[in-house]
Amino acid sequence: MSKKHRKKRKTRRDMSTFFFRLTQVTMLCIFIGVCFLIYQTGYVQTIMELYQEAQEIAGTSSAEDFRADQQGEVYDTNGNTIALLRNDRNIIYLSADEIPDYVKEAFVSIEDKRFYKHSGFDLIGIFRAVGSLISSNSVSQGGSTITQQLARNVYLTHTVSWERKVEEIFIAISLEKIYTKDEILEFYINNIYFGNGYYGIEAASQGYFSRSVSELSLSETAFLCAIVNNPTYYDPLTNKENTLSRRDLILENMLDDGVISEAEYTEAVT
């Protein structure tokens, strides 16, 4: 190779290195600028305060928060109310071994496929929900984990705000360090709202079918599990067709996840 060609190659290499480094410096400056803006607008301080509140809520958490007809408050170290215990309703409580496997499998399949893999917050699950919405214009799985929903239902309100969402995530992550997956699923199934005044799967089963949940078929179980996504839209007393449509979606998810067979699916949707 001639000296002239070597010089040209060196010049191109130097230019490539220059632009690569310039790009790195530019991205770093943008990142620093964004961090500075976030800090200046007070978001960092707010997030830290939400984290502290979540730690205090989780630090005083006990299984009784989810099991009984409870009503109470959670306080911070300064005596200020930071959360309300919202179990101010009658619950026909079932222990984990009293909840049929179909119920557990249905909720995991439709609400939180990676429930046994994540630690309270699941970024992959959010991407999956967004992807489902884009591809089919419907959401086959929610973006919030079961643990997040439990945190929201018991300790927080349903007010839509980024602050509530962030605190919900912090509480969920903390709850996963305190309780086992089986306990969290037990708490969740006993505390979710099934519409028409029914909280928990057993109360809903007796209210809608006049039988215990242990006596329900797969189809009836999935039908009940369909309600909780939106107890008004999927109200079986006023919008039964909507409930049946979501029941079928749950059964499809269970079939895809391998927790029911093709024969069980076919029998349940007919």
N, C-alpha and C positions, 0 to 999 in steps of 0.2 A: 504494500500500500504506500502511495506517495505521501510525501510530507504535507502536500496541499490537502489531500483527502483526510488525513489524520486530523489536520487542523479544523476542517469542516465538521467532522464527527465530534470533536471536542467542543466546538462552539455550540452544536445542537444539544449535546449532553449538558453543557453549562446552562443553556437557555431552559431546558426541561427542568433541571434542578432548581433554577431561579423561580420559574412559575409554580412548581410544586411547593416550594417554601413560601412563596407569596400567598398561595391558596391557604396553606396552613395558618399563616399569620392572620390572614383575613378572617378565617373561621374562628380562630381564637379570640380575635377582637370582637366579633359578633357575639360569641358566647359570653365574654366578659361584660359586654354591653347589656345583654339580656339579663344576666345575673344582677347587674347594678340596678337596672330598672325595677326588677322584682324586689330587690332590697329596698329601694327608695319608696316604692309604693306600699310597703308594709306587709307584703305577702309572706315574707320569711317569718316575721314576728308572729303573724296570725297562725301560720302553720305550726310553729313551735308551741304556741298556746293550745292549739287543738290537740297536738301530740300529748302535751302534759295532761290535759283534761281526759284524754282517752286512757292514759296510764292510771289516772286516779279512779276512773270508772272500772277498769278491768281489775285494779288492785283491790277493790271492795266487792268484786263479783263473787257470787256463790251459786251453787246449783239451785238454791231456793228461789233465786231471782226468776227462774224459768219454770218452776214446778208448781207453785202454789197460787192461790188467789191473793196476789200481793199488790200492795200499793205503797209506795214510799219514794224517797228522794236520795240522791247521791250528792255528797258535799265535797268541796275541795278543802285544802288544808286551812283556808281562811274562813271556812264556814259558809261559803257561797254555794247555792244550789247549781249543779252543773248537769244533772240528768234526772229524769223521772223514771221510776220503775213503772212500766205500763201494764203490768199483769193485773189490772183492776177488773177482771172478768172471771167468770166461772169456767174452769177447764176440766174436762174429763181426762185426766193425765194417764198416759200409757208409758211404761218403761220401755227401753230399747228392745228387750226380748218379747214384749207384747205387741210391738208394731210389726205387721206382716212384711215379709221381704219385698213383696210387690210394691208396697207403699214407698219404701226406701229407694228401691231401684227406679221407680217412676220419677221421683223428685230429682234424683241424681242425674238421670238421663235427660230430663227436660230443663232443669235449672242450673246444673253445675257438673258437667261431665268429668271435670278434673278435680272433683271434690276431695278425693283421697290422695291427690298428688300435690296440691298447692298448700300454702301456709296462711290462708285467709283471704288473700288477694290474688287474682289470676289475670295477668295481662293477656295471656294467650286466649283465655275465655272471652275477653273483651273483643279482641281481633276476630275471633270466630263469630261472635254475635254480629259485628259490623259487616263481616263478609257475607253472612247469611242474609242480612238486610239488603245489601247491594245486589246479591245474585238472585234472590227470589222475592224481594220486596216484602219479606216477612222475617220475623225473628224466631228461629227454632230453639234458641237457648238464650237465657238472659245474660247480661254482662256482669251483674252483681253475683258474687258467690253466695252459697247458702249461709256461710258464716257472716257475711256482710248483711244479708237480709235479717238474720237473727239479731245482730247488733242494732240494726235500725228499728226492728219491731219492738224490742224490749227496752232499749236505753235511749233512743233518739226519737225524733219526729219524722214525718214524711215530707217535710218542707223541702222543696227542690232548691238547692244552693250548693255551690262548690265547697263551702265550709262544712256543710253537713256530710257531703260525700267523703271529704278527706278524713273527717273524724270517724266516720263509719268504717273506713279502711283501717285506720289506726286501731280502733277497738277490735275489729275482726282479727287482725294479726295478733293482738294481745290475747284474745280469747283462745286462739289456736295453741297458745303456749300453756294455757291453764287446763283445758279440757281435751279429751280424746275426740277423735272423729265421730265415734259412735255416740258420745254424749252430745256433741253439737247437733248431730242429725236428730237425735231424740228431742232435744230442746226445740229445734226448728219445727218439727212436725207437730209438736204439741202447742205451739204458739202462733202459727200462721192463721190468717183469717179466711174462712171459707164462705163468707157472705151470710146474710140473714141472721146475724148474731152468733154464728157458730165459730168457735176458736178451737183449733186442734182437730185431727182427723177423726177421733172417736165421737166427739160431739157432732161433727158434720155427718158422719155415717148414720148415727142414730136419728139426726134431724131430717136427713133427706131420704134414707132408706129404711128407717125404723129397725135397724139391725146393727150389731157391732161390726166394726171394720174387719174383724177376723172372719166374718161370715160372708164377706163380699167376694164377688167374682173379679177376675182381672179387669174386665170391662168396666165394672162399677167402681173399682179402685181408681183406674185411670180417669174416669169421669169426675170423681171427687177431686183428684189432683189437678184437673184442668181448671178448676174454679179460682185457685189462689192467684194466678197470674194477673187477673183483673176481676175481682168478685162482682162487679157491676156488669161488665160486658159478658162475662161467662156465668152469670146468675142462671142456674138451671130452672128456676121458677119462671123467669121472664124471657130468657134468651137460650133456650135449650139447644137450638141448632148450633149456636156458637160454642156451647160447652162440648157438644158431640164432635165438632170439628177439631177442637183442641185435644179432646180425648184421643182422636185418631192420630194426631201429631205426636202425642206422648207415646202411643203404642208403636208408631214408626221408629221413634228414637230408641225405644227399648229393644225393638227387633234389630236395629242397626248396631246397638251396643252388645248384642248377643245375650241379653238377660232373659229373653223369651224366644220361643221357637216360632217357626213359620206357622205351624198348626195353631199354637196359642194365639198368635196375632190374628189369623184368619177368623178364629172363633170369636175373638173379642170385638172385632169391628163389624161383625154381622148381627 
